[in-house]
């Protein structure tokens, strides 16, 4: 029972943080289109990939969150914790890249 409660608390806490992360994401999504500022950049694949990855962030949150809640309901608590933690790991890698570079 204690594992179930701890998993429930982590699911709620992590997904509340993800909802709050949508505010800075909104700014980043708007700024991501500046990847197309360079001449001929619309013909390159890198800006399209960058913008696609940035804009897909809410879809990853939704997919991981839905998977985590389904797994939690089926009693697979450890896998639910992993599923809801995937976006957090991506955010940590991004933060490390940002702070290490500057």
Buried (B, 14 or more C-beta within 10 A) or exposed (E): EEEEEEBEEBBEEBBEEBEEBEEEBEEEBEEBEEBBEEEEEEEEEEBBEBBEEBBEBBEBBEBBBEBBBEBBEEEBBEBBBBBBBBBBEBBEEEEEEEEEEE
